[in-house]
Amino acid sequence: MAKACAVHILVKTKSEADKIKQKLAKGESFSALAKKYSTCPSGKKGGDLGEFKPGQMVKAFDNVVFKKAILEVHGPIQTQFGYHLIKTLYRN
């Protein structure tokens, strides 16, 4: 069974996610930005979601984590929770 580990930043609006993505592009720390802006409880841990399997997250989230390039920031991805910036750390 595949597994992955990812970090994410969850915010309410696409424009907010776009602004944070620009900060990331300038080299700001993903972890620090997650702690400052993420509305998900994982924000306190720098956005760390730990390890999970396909199907444990919503489909739009899984599609990024299990199909897109690792160690790149993807998004904003919209789910029922808001807008995510997602970075997959590893998957096997």
N, CA, C and O of each residue as an XYZ file, in Angstrom:
368
protein
N       0.851     -1.198      0.000
C       0.000      0.000      0.000
C       0.888      1.251      0.000
O       1.831      1.362      0.783
N       0.571      2.161     -0.873
C       1.334      3.414     -0.949
C       1.146      4.230      0.324
O       0.106      4.165      0.980
N       2.164      4.990      0.649
C       2.100      5.920      1.775
C       2.797      7.194      1.354
O       3.675      7.177      0.492
N       2.405      8.297      1.963
C       3.083      9.560      1.680
C       3.139     10.394      2.943
O       2.410     10.153      3.905
N       4.020     11.380      2.919
C       4.119     12.346      3.997
C       4.078     13.723      3.336
O       4.799     13.983      2.373
N       3.225     14.598      3.867
C       3.085     15.915      3.262
C       2.916     16.997      4.313
O       2.533     16.733      5.453
N       3.211     18.220      3.901
C       2.930     19.409      4.699
C       1.977     20.268      3.881
O       1.993     20.225      2.651
N       1.152     21.042      4.562
C       0.258     21.923      3.819
C      -0.046     23.177      4.621
O       0.145     23.237      5.835
N      -0.527     24.172      3.893
C      -1.014     25.411      4.494
C      -2.447     25.566      4.001
O      -2.707     25.536      2.798
N      -3.361     25.730      4.930
C      -4.787     25.863      4.599
C      -5.255     27.272      4.939
O      -5.085     27.742      6.064
N      -5.853     27.943      3.943
C      -6.400     29.288      4.161
C      -7.797     29.369      3.537
O      -8.212     28.480      2.793
N      -8.512     30.454      3.854
C      -9.903     30.573      3.411
C     -10.079     31.006      1.957
O     -11.052     30.616      1.311
N      -9.136     31.817      1.431
C      -9.337     32.357      0.080
C      -8.181     32.024     -0.851
O      -7.051     31.804     -0.415
N      -8.489     31.993     -2.139
C      -7.475     31.736     -3.156
C      -6.447     32.868     -3.162
O      -5.251     32.618     -3.316
N      -6.903     34.102     -2.997
C      -5.956     35.227     -3.034
C      -4.951     35.138     -1.882
O      -3.772     35.450     -2.055
N      -5.421     34.711     -0.708
C      -4.519     34.533      0.431
C      -3.493     33.433      0.124
O      -2.306     33.580      0.415
N      -3.968     32.331     -0.467
C      -3.070     31.232     -0.834
C      -2.035     31.698     -1.860
O      -0.861     31.341     -1.773
N      -2.482     32.499     -2.834
C      -1.553     33.021     -3.850
C      -0.470     33.891     -3.219
O       0.695     33.809     -3.606
N      -0.849     34.724     -2.250
C       0.127     35.597     -1.569
C       1.159     34.772     -0.817
O       2.351     35.082     -0.845
N       0.701     33.724     -0.146
C       1.626     32.859      0.606
C       2.541     32.113     -0.357
O       3.726     31.927     -0.079
N       1.987     31.688     -1.490
C       2.808     30.971     -2.478
C       3.927     31.878     -3.003
O       5.037     31.414     -3.262
N       3.632     33.166     -3.158
C       4.659     34.121     -3.592
C       5.760     34.238     -2.539
O       6.940     34.332     -2.879
N       5.376     34.233     -1.267
C       6.365     34.292     -0.179
C       7.254     33.040     -0.221
O       8.467     33.125     -0.028
N       6.637     31.878     -0.477
C       7.400     30.630     -0.573
C       8.380     30.702     -1.743
O       9.523     30.257     -1.635
N       7.922     31.266     -2.860
C       8.766     31.379     -4.056
C       9.989     32.262     -3.790
O      11.031     32.102     -4.425
N       9.847     33.199     -2.840
C      10.971     34.083     -2.482
C      11.883     33.433     -1.443
O      12.861     34.038     -1.005
N      11.562     32.208     -1.054
C      12.443     31.482     -0.145
C      12.035     31.488      1.322
O      12.789     31.022      2.177
N      10.842     32.013      1.623
C      10.399     31.989      3.025
C      10.116     30.538      3.454
O       9.794     29.688      2.624
N      10.241     30.278      4.739
C      10.091     28.937      5.292
C       8.641     28.449      5.240
O       7.727     29.136      5.695
N       8.448     27.251      4.679
C       7.102     26.655      4.621
C       6.558     26.504      6.037
O       5.412     26.855      6.318
N       7.390     25.982      6.911
C       6.988     25.733      8.288
C       6.559     27.028      8.996
O       5.524     27.062      9.661
N       7.358     28.084      8.848
C       7.042     29.359      9.500
C       5.743     29.945      8.946
O       4.928     30.472      9.704
N       5.548     29.855      7.628
C       4.324     30.381      7.023
C       3.107     29.561      7.444
O       2.027     30.116      7.651
N       3.274     28.254      7.572
C       2.168     27.402      8.028
C       1.765     27.795      9.450
O       0.579     27.901      9.760
N       2.763     28.008     10.309
C       2.477     28.389     11.702
C       1.753     29.730     11.765
O       0.887     29.935     12.615
N       2.111     30.636     10.866
C       1.546     31.981     10.886
C       0.149     32.045     10.258
O      -0.727     32.737     10.776
N      -0.067     31.330      9.147
C      -1.291     31.521      8.365
C      -2.280     30.349      8.329
O      -3.478     30.571      8.153
N      -1.814     29.127      8.488
C      -2.695     27.978      8.272
C      -3.828     27.913      9.299
O      -3.608     28.094     10.496
N      -5.040     27.651      8.809
C      -6.202     27.516      9.691
C      -6.387     26.064     10.137
O      -7.266     25.773     10.949
N      -5.566     25.156      9.613
C      -5.631     23.737     10.001
C      -4.863     23.548     11.309
O      -3.841     24.204     11.516
N      -5.334     22.661     12.202
C      -4.580     22.386     13.439
C      -3.124     21.987     13.163
O      -2.253     22.212     14.003
N      -2.858     21.398     11.992
C      -1.488     20.993     11.641
C      -0.559     22.199     11.504
O       0.662     22.049     11.537
N      -1.132     23.391     11.351
C      -0.317     24.600     11.223
C       0.645     24.780     12.385
O       1.762     25.268     12.210
N       0.200     24.380     13.582
C       1.040     24.494     14.779
C       2.316     23.661     14.649
O       3.336     23.964     15.268
N       2.238     22.605     13.833
C       3.399     21.739     13.605
C       4.067     22.081     12.268
O       4.726     21.233     11.667
N       3.896     23.303     11.814
C       4.509     23.699     10.542
C       3.798     23.097      9.342
O       4.376     22.987      8.261
N       2.545     22.709      9.533
C       1.765     22.138      8.431
C       1.947     20.643      8.243
O       1.415     20.065      7.295
N       2.692     20.016      9.133
C       3.018     18.587      8.993
C       1.791     17.711      9.224
O       1.182     17.748     10.294
N       1.438     16.926      8.215
C       0.299     16.001      8.313
C       0.741     14.585      8.651
O      -0.092     13.698      8.842
N       2.047     14.372      8.724
C       2.542     13.026      8.996
C       2.342     12.113      7.804
O       2.170     12.569      6.673
N       2.368     10.824      8.071
C       2.255      9.830      7.005
C       0.805      9.371      6.865
O       0.106      9.177      7.860
N       0.367      9.203      5.631
C      -1.006      8.737      5.400
C      -1.078      7.952      4.102
O      -0.164      7.992      3.279
N      -2.185      7.238      3.935
C      -2.409      6.385      2.761
C      -3.447      7.025      1.838
O      -4.196      7.903      2.266
N      -3.497      6.592      0.572
C      -4.542      7.104     -0.321
C      -5.921      6.849      0.287
O      -6.169      5.785      0.854
N      -6.806      7.823      0.165
C      -8.159      7.669      0.687
C      -8.357      8.254      2.074
O      -9.493      8.413      2.522
N      -7.258      8.578      2.766
C      -7.396      9.164      4.104
C      -7.657     10.668      4.031
O      -8.188     11.261      4.970
N      -7.280     11.272      2.915
C      -7.522     12.700      2.699
C      -8.580     12.838      1.598
O      -8.911     11.862      0.925
N      -9.105     14.049      1.421
C     -10.089     14.254      0.350
C      -9.415     14.037     -1.003
O      -8.199     14.179     -1.137
N     -10.227     13.689     -2.000
C      -9.712     13.293     -3.318
C      -8.783     14.334     -3.946
O      -7.720     13.980     -4.456
N      -9.166     15.603     -3.916
C      -8.343     16.649     -4.540
C      -6.955     16.707     -3.900
O      -5.959     16.988     -4.567
N      -6.914     16.436     -2.595
C      -5.655     16.437     -1.848
C      -4.815     15.227     -2.254
O      -3.626     15.354     -2.549
N      -5.451     14.050     -2.265
C      -4.769     12.811     -2.681
C      -4.181     12.935     -4.077
O      -3.073     12.465     -4.335
N      -4.932     13.575     -4.985
C      -4.463     13.700     -6.369
C      -3.132     14.432     -6.446
O      -2.298     14.117     -7.295
N      -2.928     15.396     -5.573
C      -1.655     16.121     -5.546
C      -0.582     15.262     -4.903
O       0.495     15.075     -5.469
N      -0.876     14.742     -3.720
C       0.136     14.032     -2.934
C       0.617     12.756     -3.622
O       1.803     12.428     -3.568
N      -0.298     12.040     -4.265
C       0.085     10.746     -4.838
C       0.377     10.790     -6.342
O       0.800      9.783     -6.909
N       0.162     11.932     -6.996
C       0.374     11.983     -8.452
C       1.333     13.066     -8.921
O       1.943     12.922     -9.981
N       1.483     14.152     -8.156
C       2.327     15.268     -8.621
C       3.734     15.175     -8.048
O       4.008     14.386     -7.143
N       4.616     15.999     -8.595
C       6.032     15.987     -8.203
C       6.209     16.237     -6.708
O       5.515     17.065     -6.117
N       7.152     15.504     -6.104
C       7.436     15.710     -4.679
C       8.377     16.904     -4.499
O       9.073     17.311     -5.429
N       8.382     17.450     -3.287
C       9.237     18.569     -2.886
C       8.976     19.851     -3.675
O       9.826     20.740     -3.725
N       7.799     19.940     -4.288
C       7.372     21.166     -4.960
C       6.079     21.601     -4.301
O       5.297     20.764     -3.848
N       5.847     22.905     -4.244
C       4.607     23.404     -3.654
C       3.535     23.458     -4.740
O       3.698     24.142     -5.751
N       2.439     22.732     -4.523
C       1.326     22.696     -5.471
C       0.140     23.452     -4.890
O      -0.083     23.448     -3.680
N      -0.597     24.084     -5.749
C      -1.793     24.778     -5.297
C      -1.817     26.209     -5.775
O      -0.916     26.634     -6.499
N      -2.822     26.957     -5.390
C      -3.868     26.580     -4.429
C      -4.796     25.482     -4.976
O      -5.235     25.529     -6.125
N      -5.075     24.503     -4.120
C      -6.002     23.413     -4.412
C      -7.238     23.640     -3.547
O      -7.134     23.739     -2.324
N      -8.406     23.722     -4.180
C      -9.630     23.972     -3.411
C     -10.268     22.667     -2.940
O     -10.424     21.720     -3.711
N     -10.635     22.639     -1.654
C     -11.438     21.542     -1.100
C     -12.563     22.182     -0.292
O     -12.682     23.406     -0.245
N     -13.387     21.351      0.341
C     -14.473     21.905      1.166
C     -13.929     22.666      2.373
O     -14.672     23.408      3.014
N     -12.649     22.495      2.692
C     -12.049     23.139      3.858
C     -11.495     24.532      3.539
O     -11.329     25.359      4.435
N     -11.212     24.782      2.259
C     -10.612     26.045      1.853
C      -9.596     25.800      0.750
O      -9.780     24.923     -0.094
N      -8.531     26.576      0.763
C      -7.485     26.480     -0.265
C      -6.184     26.015      0.357
O      -5.712     26.569      1.350
N      -5.611     24.978     -0.252
C      -4.395     24.365      0.273
C      -3.195     24.662     -0.617
O      -3.307     24.712     -1.842
N      -2.052     24.856      0.018
C      -0.758     24.773     -0.651
C      -0.154     23.490     -0.090
O      -0.027     23.334      1.124
N       0.215     22.580     -0.977
C       0.624     21.240     -0.548
C       2.024     20.930     -1.047
O       2.353     21.177     -2.207
N       2.839     20.389     -0.162
C       4.188     19.945     -0.537
C       4.340     18.514     -0.025
O       4.277     18.262      1.178
N       4.542     17.585     -0.954
C       4.758     16.185     -0.596
C       6.234     15.998     -0.280
O       7.097     16.312     -1.100
N       6.518     15.490      0.904
C       7.910     15.296      1.316
C       8.475     13.992      0.769
O       9.623     13.942      0.328
N       7.665     12.940      0.801
C       8.061     11.661      0.207
C       6.830     10.799      0.000
O       5.781     11.028      0.603
N       6.974      9.814     -0.852
C       5.929      8.788     -0.986
C       6.605      7.513     -1.437
O       7.665      7.540     -2.062
N       5.969      6.378     -1.105
C       6.555      5.089     -1.510
C       5.472      4.157     -2.021
O       5.763      3.026     -2.409
